Amino acid sequence: MIRLLNFLALFLFAASLLLQNPLLFLLAALLALVALTTALWGQYALAGVTYKRHLGAARMFVGEETDLWVEIVNAKPLPLAWLKANDEFPAEIELVKGTLHFTHKQTRRMLTNLFSLRFYERVRKQYRVRATQRGAFEFGPVELSSGDMFGLRTQHQEIAHTDLLIVYPRVVPVTALGLPAAHPFGDAKMTRKIAEDPLRLMSVRAYAVGDSTRFIHWKATARRGALQTKVFEPSAQRMSAIFLDAQTVPFEYQGFVPEYLEFAITVAASIVRYLLDAREAVGLYANASRRNESEMVKLAPSRRPAQWFEILDTLAWLNYLTTTPLAKYLRAEIGALPFGATVIAISAVITNELVAALLDAQRTGHPTALIAISESAPENIPDALQTYWIGGRGQYGKLADLKF
């Protein structure tokens, strides 16, 4: 089309000279001006154009809202008759006002803006977004396109920069989960023994079955010719370890139940908040990894201020792919927990192996509790194991309607 326009302008220019016709000359000049303008816009339309997005918050909880600003700058003396920006959005983030268009990617949406920019003009638009699901979500990339006002030449450019939004799971009072308001995992004063502080060595004694190999005193073992284990001074700090089961169906080939996994994560976050508010050290263990990582989640009990946000970040990034049954993971880690630390298991797959592992932990001095997520109450659970059945999909759906 551009070549035809140039050829027509030259033809009319030659004809105007031969025929001495000023109207043909004027038409040729007009076509030449159009061709020049089209060439300039086609080559420099996106030169000096920048696109930036800014989120009001980099981290938020499910159900919360934040502002999103989009800024376009045309930093050149050439105005733009039109500029189109197609910005990719995660499907899990809702645009409160406005429209997101579907794309060929199932988990992506498109925010489309059409601008008209003068030279050296800056345009800023504000949106409101709402988080509907926990996770880590990327905004971008964005594709810019612009050209001449006649639509003869169009230039495209992709800006690969992305912005990350971390969405934490919903946190609710433990009473909303059907747990008692006071001492949901037993009266700490009555049932818990004081934990030992591994930083305060008191003495050594002969190794006994069930002692953690982490606390073997190798120098004393060498001197006495028999295994010796460290004995620590007692600590007044109470500890709990939450074991989260990311497996939601009996067999992995069956996939997973998203509502069960999100319910379990919400329960874990809510219990962590409750225990930290009670000035208790809390740890998190899960038989799955964070996204883009391979190691199973293992955060040792702690009461430091950063523990809450580290657990929230871990839960936001938690994958649904499990690498080992929770019962096996619990048995592998129980020896490393301080004596007397409470063990809380959260699972939608209640197996005999998991129940046996919790009872064994209880026999070795760890108060235990099982939180079951299912459509019906689990059967054949021994009375010795403190168990809470908190419901399934329906109960999880009700949490979204609660206001705190």
Buried (B, 14 or more C-beta within 10 A) or exposed (E): EBEEBBEBBBEBBEBBEEEEBEEBBEBBBEBBEBBEBBBEBBEBBBEBBEBBBEBEBEBBBBBBBBEBEBBBBBEBEBBBBBBBBBBBBBBBBBBEEEEBEEBEEEEBBBBEBEBEBEEEBEBEBEBBBBBBBBBBBEBBBBBBBBBBBEEBBBBEBEBEEEBEBBBBBBBBEBEBBEBEEEEBBBEBEEEBEBBBBBEEEEEBEEBEEEBBEEBBBEEBBEEEEEBBBBEBEBBEBBBBBBBBBBBBEEEEEEEBBEBBBBBBBBBBBBBBBBBBEEEBBBBBBBBBBBEEEEEBBBBBBBBEEEBBEBBBBBBBBBBBEBBEBBBBBBBBBBBBBBBBBBBBBBBBBBBEBBBBBBBBBBEEBBBBBBBBBBEEEBEEBEEEBBBBBBBBBEBBEEBEEEEE
